[in-house]
Amino acid sequence: MAASMAVAIGCSADLQPENISVADYKDGKECAVSLTFDDSMKEHYTIVAPELEKRGFRGTFWMCGAWMPAEADQDTTHFTWAEAKEMSDKGHEMSNHSWSHPYLTMLSDEELTEQIRKNDEAILANIGKASTTFCFPYNAFNEKVIAKAMEGRVGARLKEFWLGGQHSPKEYLQKTVEDALASGSWIAGMTHGINYGYDCYSDPSEFTDFLDYLKSLEDRIWVGTFRDVAVYTALAKDVKLTVEADGKGLSVTPATTLDRSLYEHPLTMVAATGGKKVKAQQDGKTLEVKYDGDNAYIDFCPFGGPVSIR
């Protein structure tokens, strides 16, 4: 159980306080996969984002502002700021990969700060959303770089599995996912180009085949953006639930120490109901309830008031 819980005994046999918890992942999924794409490549806009959207997925795209043209005809290998805004508006995460992709570990403190700050400002100005995650160029980082990059953020990609090029045979990819399911882990895939560039595919159908494989497991796997999974998992570990008997049901009060301005995201509450249907409300709103076997899954706001379950 991810959340700690204070329990007040005295409820009907149908809905017990000790049977309330917070799911490790959204909707009670067994693991999470984030699909991330480095370097602002044009194919992310023309191929990757549309293929993700066809399957109901959203990705995280790590951008270097210095490489992004103002107009599409200025550079056919990288997407534009307008295209990045379009991707963001469709639910993809557009985030910081430094301004010009240097080895951050080799920079002075002032240069490091500038690489991060300049790209943050460009992302906010052009997309209208702050970057709250970070990806290190060349996957090069140390304690100083991590500390600077994490200021005002919810996560940074410190570990990844390969999606493209020689690293993408079906057996490798499927075993990576199977291992994540077995261990209940969150894993982040990384690639760059699809048809060209570093670690591109010898056969691009390998990319879409892998997306289809993930889609076939969507009842077990949460495919979420890096930001969403980072926020959810942090909240699930931090939130505390106080559960009290309340008439014919329960009142569940959440509390978290995390900053709402950074960590705004619903959590999934698990209520072991023995297969019986329940209704849930929070702050005057009816909450959606999903069912799987003996459990009801309820998305709620960890920063909101008590959740009433009947």
C-alpha positions in Angstrom: 0.0 0.0 0.0 1.5 3.3 -1.1 -0.2 5.6 1.3 -0.1 5.6 5.1 -3.5 5.6 6.7 -5.2 6.4 10.0 -8.2 4.2 10.6 -11.3 4.8 12.8 -13.1 1.5 13.3 -16.9 1.1 13.2 -18.3 0.7 9.7 -20.7 -1.7 8.0 -19.3 -5.1 6.8 -19.7 -4.0 3.2 -17.1 -1.2 3.3 -14.3 -1.5 5.8 -11.8 1.4 6.6 -8.8 -1.0 6.4 -9.8 -1.8 2.8 -9.0 1.7 1.5 -5.6 2.4 -0.1 -3.9 4.4 -2.8 -2.9 2.6 -6.0 0.8 2.6 -6.9 -0.1 3.7 -10.4 -3.1 5.3 -12.1 -6.2 3.2 -12.3 -4.5 0.5 -10.4 -2.2 -0.5 -13.2 0.7 -2.8 -12.4 3.5 -0.7 -13.8 4.1 2.5 -15.8 6.0 3.2 -19.0 7.0 6.7 -20.2 8.0 7.1 -23.8 10.5 9.9 -24.2 12.1 11.4 -27.3 15.3 13.5 -27.3 16.5 16.5 -29.4 13.5 18.2 -30.9 13.6 16.1 -34.1 11.1 16.9 -36.8 10.0 13.2 -36.9 8.7 13.6 -33.4 6.1 16.0 -34.8 5.4 14.2 -38.1 5.6 10.6 -37.0 5.9 10.0 -33.3 3.2 12.2 -31.9 0.6 11.1 -34.4 1.4 7.4 -33.9 1.1 7.8 -30.1 -2.2 9.7 -30.4 -3.7 6.9 -32.6 -3.3 4.6 -29.6 -4.4 7.0 -27.0 -0.8 7.6 -25.7 1.1 10.8 -25.0 4.9 11.2 -24.9 7.5 13.4 -23.4 9.6 15.4 -25.9 12.9 16.8 -24.6 13.7 20.0 -26.5 16.8 22.1 -27.1 15.7 25.6 -27.9 18.9 26.5 -29.8 18.1 23.8 -32.4 14.5 24.8 -33.0 13.8 27.0 -36.1 11.3 29.8 -36.1 9.9 28.6 -39.4 9.6 25.0 -40.8 11.5 25.9 -44.0 14.6 27.0 -42.1 15.4 23.5 -40.8 13.7 20.3 -42.0 15.3 18.1 -39.2 13.8 19.8 -36.1 10.3 20.9 -35.2 9.4 24.5 -34.7 8.1 26.3 -31.6 4.6 26.4 -33.2 4.7 22.7 -33.8 5.9 22.1 -30.2 2.9 24.2 -29.0 0.6 22.1 -31.1 2.0 18.9 -29.6 1.6 20.4 -26.1 -2.0 21.3 -26.8 -2.7 17.7 -27.7 -1.5 16.5 -24.3 2.2 15.7 -24.9 4.8 16.9 -22.5 7.3 19.4 -23.9 10.3 19.7 -21.6 13.8 20.8 -21.0 16.9 19.1 -22.5 19.1 22.2 -22.0 19.4 25.1 -24.4 22.2 23.8 -26.8 23.0 20.2 -25.6 26.4 20.6 -24.0 28.0 18.3 -21.5 26.6 19.9 -18.4 29.2 18.3 -16.2 31.9 20.4 -17.9 30.3 23.8 -17.4 30.9 26.4 -14.8 28.1 27.1 -12.4 27.1 30.2 -14.4 27.1 28.3 -17.7 25.1 25.5 -16.2 22.5 27.9 -14.8 22.2 29.7 -18.1 21.7 26.5 -20.1 18.8 25.5 -17.9 17.3 28.9 -17.4 17.3 30.0 -21.0 15.5 26.9 -22.2 13.0 27.1 -19.4 12.2 30.7 -20.4 11.9 29.8 -24.1 9.5 26.9 -23.3 7.3 29.0 -21.1 7.2 31.9 -23.6 6.5 29.8 -26.7 4.3 27.0 -25.2 2.7 28.7 -22.2 3.6 25.9 -19.8 6.5 25.6 -17.5 8.9 22.7 -17.8 8.8 20.7 -14.6 11.1 17.8 -15.7 14.6 17.6 -17.1 16.7 15.3 -19.4 20.5 15.5 -19.3 22.3 15.9 -22.7 24.4 12.8 -23.4 22.9 11.4 -20.1 25.8 13.1 -18.4 25.2 14.3 -14.9 26.7 14.5 -11.4 25.4 15.6 -8.0 25.8 19.3 -8.8 24.1 19.1 -12.1 21.2 17.0 -10.7 20.7 19.5 -7.9 20.6 22.5 -10.2 18.4 20.8 -12.8 15.9 19.7 -10.1 15.2 23.2 -8.8 11.5 23.7 -9.1 11.0 20.4 -10.8 9.3 17.1 -10.1 11.7 14.7 -11.8 14.6 14.1 -14.2 15.4 11.2 -16.4 18.3 9.4 -14.6 17.7 5.9 -16.1 16.2 4.7 -19.4 15.8 1.8 -21.7 16.6 2.1 -25.4 13.8 2.2 -28.0 15.6 2.7 -31.2 18.4 1.4 -33.5 20.4 -1.7 -32.5 18.7 -1.7 -29.1 15.2 -2.3 -30.3 14.8 -6.0 -31.2 11.3 -7.2 -30.2 12.6 -9.7 -27.7 14.6 -7.0 -25.8 11.7 -4.6 -25.7 9.2 -7.1 -24.6 11.4 -8.5 -21.9 12.0 -5.0 -20.6 8.2 -4.5 -20.2 7.7 -8.0 -18.8 10.4 -7.2 -16.1 8.6 -4.0 -15.3 5.3 -5.8 -14.9 6.9 -8.4 -12.6 8.6 -5.8 -10.4 5.9 -3.1 -10.5 8.4 -0.6 -11.8 8.2 2.7 -13.7 10.4 2.6 -16.8 11.3 5.3 -19.3 12.1 4.5 -22.9 14.4 6.8 -24.9 15.0 7.3 -28.6 15.9 10.1 -31.1 15.2 9.6 -34.8 12.8 7.1 -36.5 14.2 7.2 -40.0 17.3 9.3 -39.6 19.8 10.5 -37.0 21.3 8.9 -33.9 19.8 5.4 -33.0 17.3 5.5 -35.8 15.5 2.3 -36.8 16.7 0.0 -39.5 13.0 -0.9 -39.9 10.6 1.9 -38.6 7.8 -0.6 -38.2 9.7 -1.9 -35.1 8.6 1.4 -33.4 4.9 1.1 -34.3 5.0 -2.6 -33.5 6.2 -1.8 -30.0 3.4 0.7 -29.6 0.9 -1.9 -30.6 2.5 -4.3 -28.0 2.0 -1.7 -25.3 -1.5 -1.1 -26.4 -2.3 -4.8 -26.1 -1.3 -4.5 -22.4 -3.1 -1.3 -21.6 -5.3 -3.0 -19.0 -2.1 -3.7 -17.0 0.3 -0.8 -18.0 0.0 2.9 -17.6 1.6 4.7 -20.5 2.0 8.2 -19.1 4.2 11.2 -19.7 7.3 11.5 -17.6 5.9 14.4 -15.7 2.6 12.7 -14.9 4.2 9.5 -13.6 6.8 11.4 -11.6 4.0 13.5 -10.0 1.7 10.5 -9.4 4.4 8.3 -7.8 5.6 11.1 -5.5 2.1 11.9 -4.4 1.3 8.2 -3.8 4.3 7.9 -1.5 3.6 11.1 0.4 -0.2 11.2 0.8 -1.8 10.1 4.1 -5.4 9.0 4.3 -7.6 9.4 7.4 -10.5 7.0 7.0 -13.6 7.3 9.2 -16.9 5.5 9.3 -19.6 7.9 8.2 -23.2 6.7 8.3 -23.5 4.0 5.7 -20.1 4.5 4.2 -16.7 6.1 4.7 -15.2 9.5 4.8 -11.6 9.5 3.5 -9.6 12.7 4.1 -6.3 13.0 2.1 -3.3 15.1 3.2 0.0 15.7 1.4 3.0 17.9 2.2 3.8 18.4 -1.5 3.5 21.7 -3.3 0.2 21.8 -5.2 1.6 24.2 -7.8 4.0 21.5 -8.9 2.2 18.3 -8.0 -1.3 18.8 -9.2 -2.6 15.4 -10.4 -5.4 13.0 -9.4 -4.6 9.9 -7.5 -6.4 6.6 -7.7 -8.0 5.3 -4.5 -8.6 1.6 -4.2 -11.6 0.4 -2.3 -12.0 -3.3 -1.7 -15.8 -3.7 -2.0 -16.1 -7.4 -2.8 -17.4 -6.5 -6.2 -20.2 -4.2 -4.9 -20.9 -0.9 -6.6 -20.2 2.3 -4.7 -20.7 6.1 -5.2 -18.0 8.6 -4.4 -18.0 12.4 -4.0 -15.4 15.0 -3.2 -15.9 18.8 -2.8 -19.5 18.5 -4.1 -18.5 16.6 -7.3 -19.3 13.0 -8.2 -16.2 11.0 -8.9 -15.9 8.4 -11.5 -15.6 4.9 -10.2 -14.1 2.0 -12.2 -14.2 -1.7 -11.2 -11.9 -4.7 -11.6 -12.9 -7.8 -9.7 -13.4 -7.1 -6.1 -11.9 -3.6 -6.2 -13.4 -0.2 -7.0 -10.9 2.5 -8.3 -11.7 6.1 -7.6 -9.7 9.1 -9.0 -9.6 11.9 -6.4 -7.7 15.1 -5.7 -5.1 14.6 -3.0 -5.3 18.4 -2.3 -9.1 18.3 -1.9 -11.5 17.7 0.9 -12.8 14.4 2.3 -14.0 11.8 -0.2 -17.3 10.3 0.7 -17.8 6.7 -0.4 -21.3 5.1 -0.1 
